[in-house]
Amino acid sequence: MLRYCTGLLLSPLYLTVWAGLLLVFHVLQWAALYSRGESARRRMASALNWCLLHCIWLLGIRPVLIYKEKPPTDKPLIIVANHQNQIDISGISWLFRQQDPVFVSKIELGRGLPSISYNLRHSGAALIDRQDPRQSLREIARLGKLIQQETRAAVIFPEGTRARDGQLQLFATAGVKMLLKNAPDAVVIPVAIDGAWRMGSLRHFPLGTIFQIRWTVLPALPAATAEQLVAQAETAIRRELGQG
């Protein structure tokens, strides 16, 4: 009951600040791109993710970022993570900011959302139509080539959708396999996200309050087939979450 009442009080404040950040940084990203170029826009996007990450303090939520092993900076990365909430993206973006992470995202997010849609379109994100497997694989293949050429990081959520109860779902292999095919030098890095599901969806009210969300960067996986790497990533994340 206490957390519910706290949520009623704090959710409007958080949502107001969250929406304001998206609007302000939409303008800042646009201005940075057209005045100083893409690298300046990326810095603005990184600053936005820092602000969104720390904005959850307004709900009494503590973000905890952990590296169990520092990821390499001289190779492209494929970041394989579980997915619980939209805040997952800000944590991953900040953790891997040196590698300019690019996301595999549903195509609907490419339009209509200040800052978010703008960043997805200009970062080179793979905007996939989940009703069109061929289009999805083409976009993921393009993203694989991009990170191979630019030594960047691709982020994929193999569950395919958010786990709203925090229980890890089975990982699909097709997306990771296509990324590896087009980025043969890439290293696969699992990331475990724990607690974000308790925050709830922006479509529901009030939001969860007073807990912590942990982003844990796990050690890079040794070279193997795509199927083996996905299975190893799922096992490592499940173990970190205490679910297996």
N, C-alpha and C positions, 0 to 999 in steps of 0.2 A: 504493500500500500504506500509506503514512504517513497519508493522509487517511482511509482505511478504518479503520485502527486508532484514529485520533483520533475518528472517528465512533462507534466502539464504546464509547469512554470517555465522550464528551460527550453522546451522544444520551439516555441515561437521565436525566442531570441536566437537560437542556433540557426533556424531556417531563414531568418531575416539576414543574418550575417553571411550564411552560405550563398544565398541568392545574390546578395550584394557583391561578394567576391567574384562570382561568375560574371556579372555584368561589368564590373570595373576591369577585370583582367581580360575580358573580351576586347575592350577598347585598347588596353595596353598591348596585347598581342598584335592586334592589327597595326597599331602605331609603330611597334618595334619592327614588324616585318617590312613595312613600306619605308621606314626611315633608315634602318640599319641591317636588314636582311634576316635570313632564316635563323642564323645562330642567335641573334638577339631575341627573336620570337621564342626560341627554345628556352632561353634563360627566363623569359617571362612565364612560360608554361611551368617551368620548374619552380619558380617563386609561387605560382598559384597553387601547385600541389603541396608545397610547404605550408601555405596558409590554410588550405582545406584540411590538411592532416592535423594541424594544431588547433583548428577551429573546434574540434570535438571536445576540447577541454571545457567548452561552454556547457556541455552536457555532463560534465564530471567524468568524462572518459579519458583515460590515460593511454596515449599511444606508446608502445614499446617496440623499438626496432633493434633486432639482434642479427649480427653476422656470426654464424658458427665457422664460416670460412669466407675470407674476402674473395669476391669473384675476380677473375682475370680481366684486365683492361685492354689486352692486346689481341683478343679474339672476339668474334661475334658470339653472342649469348642467346640461348633459347631458355627463357624463364618459364617454368612450368609451375603453376600455383593453383591451389584450391580457391574457390570463390564464394564469399558469404554476403558481401554488401558492396555498394558502390564506393565506399571509402577504401576498399582494398586497393583500388587503382592509385590513389594518392600516395599510400605507403610504399607501394612498389616503385612508383615513379621517383620518389625521393631517394629510396635505397639505391637505385641504379641510375641516378641522375648523370653520372659520368659517362654512361653508355647510351644516353638519349633513348630510353625505351620506347618502343612502338608496339601498339596493342592489336591483337585480333579482337574485333568488336562487331556486334551486330549492326547491320546497315542502318537501322532505324536511328541510331545515335549520331549518325553523320549529318543530321539536319535538326534544326529547331532548338538546340540547347546552347545558350551563350557559353563561350569559352570551350566547353567540352567538344561540341561539334566542330568548332573552328580548329581546335588542336588536332582532332582526329583527321580532318581533311588535309591539313598542312604537314602533319608529321609523317605521312606515308602509311598510316594504319591500314590494316586489311579489314575493310568493311564488308562483312559477309552476309549474304542472304541465306538464312537457315532453311529456306524452302527450296533452294537451288544449289545442290551439292557441287555442280560443276563450277558455278560462279565462285563459290566459297573456296574451292581448291585453287582456282586461278589466282584469287586475291592472296591466299596464303603463300602460293609459289612466288608471287611478285614480292611479297614481304621478305621471304627467305633470300631472294637475290639482293634486296636492298641491304639487309644486315650483313650479308657476305661482302658486298662492295664497300660499305661504309663502316664496317666493324662496330655495329650497333647491337642493341638487344631487342629481341622480339618477345612479347609476353603473350602467353596463351593459357586459357583456363579450360583444361581438357574435360571438365565435368559438363561443360556446355551451357550451364545455367547456375544461378546462385543456390547454395544449400541453405535454405532459410531456417533450418533447425540446427545447423552446425555439423550435421553428419555428412562425412565425406561420401560423395557419390563415385561410381566407377568412372575411370578416365578413358576417354576415346583416344585412339592412336593416330587417326588419319591426319589431323592437323600437324602434329609434331613430325610425323613421317614426311609430310610435304615440306616443312621448314628445313629439316635435315637434308633432304634431297637437293634443295636449292642453296643451302648454306653448309657445305660439307665441312667447313672449318669450325663450325659452331660447337660450343660447350653447353651442355644442358645443366641448368641450375634449378633445383626444386626450392620453392618458397612456401612455407606453411603459415597460414593466416588463422588465428584463433581468437574467437570472441566477437568478431565483427557482426555476426548474425544477430547478436543480442541488441544491436543498435536499432534494428528494424528497418523497414522500407520508408522512403520519403513519402510514399503514398498512404502511410498509416500514421496515426496520431494517438498518443504521444510517442516519441522516440524513447528508446532505452537510455538509462542514465546510470552513472556511478559504477563503472567497472573498467577493465583495461582490455585493449586489443593488442595482440602480439603479432608482429611480422618477423618471421625467422628465416633468414637466408641459410639454407643447408649446403653442405659441401657439394662441389661439382661432381657429376656422375662420370664414371669411367666410360670410355668408348664402348659402344655395343650397338645392336640393331635398334631401330626406332621402337619396336614392340618391347624390347627388354628395357630400354631407357624409360619409357612411359610407366611400365610396371614398377621399376625401381623408384621412380619419382613418387608414384602413388604410395608405395610402401613406406618410403622415407617420411612423407607428409603425414600419413596415417599414424605412424609411430610418434611423430612429434606432437600430434593432436591427442595422443593417448587413446586412439581408436583401433589399435591393432598391434 
